[in-house]
Amino acid sequence: PETPAWLARVVERALSKDPGARPANGAQLASCLEKRERAGGKRALVLVPIVLVAAAAAAFVLFFEERRDEERTPPSTASTPPAAAVSSLAPPASEPTTAFGFVQRAGLHFEKRRLDAAIADCTRAIDLEPENALPWSFRANAKVFKGDALGALADADRAIQLDARLSGAWANRASAHYLRGELDLARADAARAIELDPRLPGPYGTRCLVFLQMGETAAALADANREIELDPRNADAWSRRGDIDFLQGDYAASADDNRRALELDPTRPEPWVGRALAREKLGDRVGALADLEHGYELMPADAKERPMIESVLARLRRRS
C-alpha cells in the first residue's frame, strides 16, 4: 500500500530505542520512505523494525496502538502479543535474494544481538547495492555494538557520502566517535543528527554522554530530559538521568529515576548499581546492598567496573 504518514512516524519511533551510546536507526527508514513519497508516491514495503533488544516488544505495541488510533478498523493482529507479531512479520526462512531481504534479515539478527550475522547480511546487501546508504548505516550500528569503532566510523562515513540527509548515519558516526573518545566530533555529529530529525531520541542520548564527559551537567540533563520526553520507555534514558541526578546531589531523584529504569528493564546492571549508590547516600544500606549485589551478578565477567563494585560491596557488607 501507499506509505501513510503514521507508518513513517511509528517505524521511526520504534527503531529509535537508544540505550547508552547506542545509536538510533529510525530516521534511516523514515528517510527511505520519504524519498519514495517524493519520487511520486511509489509503493513502499514495510521493513521489519531494526530494534534494540530492550525495545522490541514496546515497538510493536506502539505500532498497533498508533494504527488502531488512525484507522477506523483495527488490524486483525492488534491483539497479538508482541513476540507473535514479530514472528508474523518475519521474512521467509529461505535465503534472501535482494538487498532489501538481507537488510530485513539483518534486522532480525540485530534484534537478537546476533551481531556477526547482522554484519554479514548487511555486507551481502552492500555487495548487491553498494550505492544504497541504508545497509552501510545499519552495519555501522552493529559495529558500534561490537565495539569496532573504526569499522563503524568507516561505514557511517560511507553512508553519509551516499546520503548526507540520513540522520541515523550521523547518529551512528557520533556513537563511533564517542567510543574513540573524540568528544568534539561526537558532539558535532549528534547535533547534525538532531538538526536533521529533532524527533529522534538516540542522538540526544549520545550527546548527553558527551556532555557528561565534558563536565557540562546542565546540558547533559537537558538532553536526558528531551530523550525521555521523546522515548519514555527507554530504560537507559532513565538510568542516564539518574546518574546526572546523583552528580547533582539529588539522591532521591536518582533513586527514583533508576527505579523507573528497572521497571522498564530489570536485566541491565546499570540501574541496579545507580539505585544502590543513591540508596547508600540516603542511608538505606540494606536496600543499597541488595541492589548492588543484584547489579554485580548481572555484570559481564570482564566489565571494567567490577573491581570498583567489589570495593563498594565490601564496604556495605562491613557496615551492614
C-alpha positions in Angstrom: 0.0 0.0 0.0 1.0 3.6 -0.3 3.1 4.6 2.7 0.9 6.6 5.1 2.2 9.2 7.5 1.5 7.1 10.5 3.8 4.4 9.3 6.8 6.7 8.9 6.2 8.1 12.4 5.7 4.7 14.0 8.6 3.0 12.4 10.9 5.9 13.2 9.8 5.8 16.9 10.0 2.0 17.0 13.6 2.0 15.6 15.0 4.7 17.9 15.3 2.9 21.3 18.7 4.1 22.3 20.5 2.8 25.4 23.7 4.5 26.4 25.9 5.3 23.4 23.9 3.1 21.2 22.7 4.8 18.0 19.1 5.0 16.8 18.2 3.9 13.3 14.7 5.3 12.9 15.5 8.1 10.6 17.2 5.8 8.2 13.9 4.1 7.3 11.9 7.2 7.6 14.2 8.9 5.1 13.8 6.0 2.7 10.0 6.2 3.0 10.1 10.0 2.5 12.2 9.6 -0.6 9.7 7.1 -2.1 6.9 9.6 -1.4 8.8 12.5 -3.0 9.6 10.3 -6.0 5.9 10.2 -6.8 4.2 8.1 -4.3 5.8 4.8 -5.2 4.7 1.8 -3.3 6.9 1.0 -0.3 7.5 -2.2 1.5 7.3 -2.3 5.3 10.7 -3.2 6.8 10.7 -5.3 9.9 12.0 -2.8 12.5 15.6 -2.9 13.4 15.1 -2.6 17.1 17.3 -2.8 20.1 16.7 -5.8 22.3 15.1 -3.8 25.2 12.7 -2.0 22.9 11.4 -4.9 20.6 8.1 -5.5 22.5 7.4 -1.9 23.0 7.9 -1.1 19.4 5.2 -3.5 18.2 2.8 -2.4 20.9 3.3 1.1 19.7 2.8 0.0 16.1 -0.5 -1.5 16.8 -1.7 1.3 19.1 -1.0 4.0 16.6 -2.5 2.2 13.7 -5.6 1.5 15.7 -5.9 5.2 16.6 -5.6 6.3 12.9 -7.6 3.7 11.1 -11.3 3.1 11.7 -11.0 -0.7 11.6 -8.1 -2.2 13.7 -6.0 -4.9 12.0 -6.6 -8.5 13.0 -3.2 -8.6 14.7 -3.9 -5.7 17.0 -4.4 -8.1 20.0 -1.5 -10.3 19.0 1.3 -10.5 21.7 4.5 -8.6 20.6 6.5 -11.8 20.2 3.9 -13.3 17.9 3.8 -10.1 16.0 7.5 -10.3 15.4 7.1 -13.8 14.1 4.2 -13.0 11.8 6.2 -10.1 10.2 9.4 -12.1 9.9 10.7 -12.8 6.4 10.6 -16.3 5.0 13.3 -18.8 6.1 14.7 -19.1 2.5 17.9 -17.3 1.6 17.3 -13.7 0.6 18.0 -12.7 -3.0 17.7 -8.9 -2.7 19.5 -6.2 -0.8 16.1 -5.5 0.9 15.9 -9.1 2.0 19.4 -9.1 3.5 18.8 -5.9 5.4 15.5 -7.2 6.7 17.1 -10.4 8.0 20.0 -8.4 9.4 17.4 -6.5 11.5 16.1 -9.8 13.0 19.7 -10.8 13.8 20.3 -7.4 15.4 17.2 -7.7 17.5 18.6 -10.9 18.9 22.1 -9.4 19.3 23.5 -11.8 16.7 25.8 -9.0 15.6 28.2 -11.0 13.4 25.2 -12.4 11.5 23.7 -8.9 11.2 27.0 -7.6 9.9 27.3 -10.4 7.4 23.8 -9.8 6.0 24.5 -6.1 5.7 27.6 -6.9 3.8 25.6 -9.0 1.4 23.2 -6.2 0.9 26.1 -3.8 0.2 27.5 -6.2 -2.3 24.2 -6.2 -4.2 23.6 -2.4 -3.9 26.8 -0.6 -3.0 25.2 2.8 -3.6 22.4 2.2 -1.1 23.3 4.2 2.1 20.9 2.2 4.4 22.9 -1.1 4.7 26.1 0.9 5.3 24.5 2.8 8.1 22.9 -0.4 9.6 26.3 -2.1 9.5 27.9 0.8 11.3 25.3 0.5 14.0 26.1 -3.2 14.5 29.8 -2.5 14.6 29.3 0.1 17.3 27.6 -2.6 19.4 30.6 -4.8 18.9 32.9 -2.1 19.9 34.5 -1.8 16.5 34.7 2.0 16.5 37.0 2.3 13.4 34.8 -0.1 11.3 31.7 1.8 12.4 33.3 5.1 11.5 34.2 3.9 8.0 30.7 2.6 7.3 29.0 5.7 8.7 31.3 7.9 6.6 30.3 5.9 3.5 26.6 6.1 4.4 26.9 9.9 4.8 28.7 10.2 1.5 25.8 8.4 -0.2 23.0 10.3 1.6 24.0 13.2 3.7 20.5 13.6 5.0 20.3 10.2 6.6 20.1 11.3 10.3 20.7 7.7 11.6 24.1 7.7 9.8 25.1 10.8 11.6 23.9 9.3 14.9 25.9 6.2 14.3 29.0 8.2 13.4 28.5 10.2 16.6 28.5 6.9 18.6 31.6 5.7 16.9 33.4 9.0 17.7 32.2 8.7 21.3 33.7 5.2 21.6 37.0 6.6 20.3 36.9 9.4 22.9 36.6 12.0 20.2 34.1 14.1 22.1 34.0 17.2 20.0 33.4 15.2 16.8 30.7 13.1 18.6 29.0 16.2 19.8 29.0 17.8 16.3 27.6 14.6 14.6 24.9 14.2 17.2 23.9 17.8 16.7 23.7 17.2 13.0 21.5 14.2 13.5 19.2 16.2 15.7 19.1 19.0 13.2 18.0 16.6 10.5 15.4 15.0 12.7 14.8 16.5 16.2 12.2 13.8 17.0 14.9 11.1 17.0 15.8 10.2 20.7 19.1 8.4 20.1 21.4 11.4 19.3 20.2 13.1 22.5 21.4 10.1 24.5 24.8 10.1 22.8 25.2 13.9 23.2 24.1 13.6 26.9 27.0 11.2 27.5 29.4 13.6 25.7 28.2 16.5 27.9 28.7 14.3 31.0 32.3 13.6 29.9 32.9 17.3 29.3 31.5 18.2 32.7 28.6 20.1 31.3 26.0 18.7 33.7 23.2 21.2 32.9 23.4 20.5 29.2 23.5 16.7 29.8 20.4 17.0 31.9 18.6 18.9 29.2 19.4 16.2 26.6 18.4 13.5 29.1 15.0 15.2 29.7 14.4 15.5 26.0 15.3 11.9 25.3 12.9 10.7 28.0 10.2 13.1 26.6 10.6 11.5 23.1 11.1 7.9 24.3 9.7 7.4 27.8 10.0 3.6 27.6 13.8 3.7 27.1 15.2 2.3 30.4 18.7 3.5 29.7 17.5 7.1 29.3 16.0 7.0 32.8 19.2 5.4 34.2 21.3 8.1 32.5 19.2 10.8 34.1 19.6 9.0 37.4 23.4 9.3 37.1 23.0 13.1 36.4 20.7 13.4 39.5 23.4 11.7 41.6 26.1 14.0 40.3 24.0 17.0 41.3 23.4 15.6 44.8 19.7 14.8 44.3 19.9 11.3 45.6 16.1 10.8 46.0 15.6 11.7 42.3 18.4 9.4 41.3 16.9 6.5 43.2 13.5 7.2 41.6 14.9 7.5 38.0 16.7 4.3 38.4 13.5 2.7 39.8 11.8 3.7 36.6 14.6 2.2 34.6 14.3 -1.1 36.5 10.5 -1.2 35.9 11.2 -1.0 32.2 14.2 -3.3 32.0 15.4 -5.2 35.1 18.0 -7.1 33.1 20.7 -4.4 32.9 23.2 -3.8 35.8 23.5 0.0 35.5 20.2 1.0 37.2 20.7 -1.6 40.0 24.1 0.0 40.7 22.8 3.5 40.3 19.9 2.9 42.7 22.3 1.2 45.1 24.6 4.2 45.3 21.7 6.6 45.7 20.2 4.4 48.5 23.5 4.4 50.3 23.6 8.2 50.3 20.0 8.2 51.6 21.0 5.9 54.5 19.3 2.8 53.2 22.3 0.4 53.5 20.3 -2.8 53.4 18.5 -1.7 50.2 21.8 -0.5 48.7 23.5 -3.8 49.4 20.6 -5.8 47.9 20.6 -3.7 44.7 24.4 -3.7 44.4 24.6 -7.5 44.7 21.9 -7.9 42.0 23.7 -5.5 39.7 27.0 -7.2 40.3 25.5 -10.5 39.3 24.3 -9.1 36.0 27.6 -7.6 35.1 29.7 -9.3 32.4 32.7 -11.1 33.8 35.1 -8.7 32.0 33.3 -5.5 33.0 35.9 -2.9 33.9 33.6 -1.6 36.7 33.7 -4.9 38.6 36.7 -4.0 40.9 35.0 -0.8 41.9 31.7 -2.5 42.6 33.5 -5.2 44.7 35.1 -2.5 46.8 31.7 -0.8 47.4 30.1 -4.3 48.2 32.8 -5.0 50.8 32.2 -1.6 52.4 28.4 -2.1 52.6 28.8 -5.6 54.0 31.0 -4.4 56.8 28.6 -1.5 57.7 25.6 -3.8 57.5 
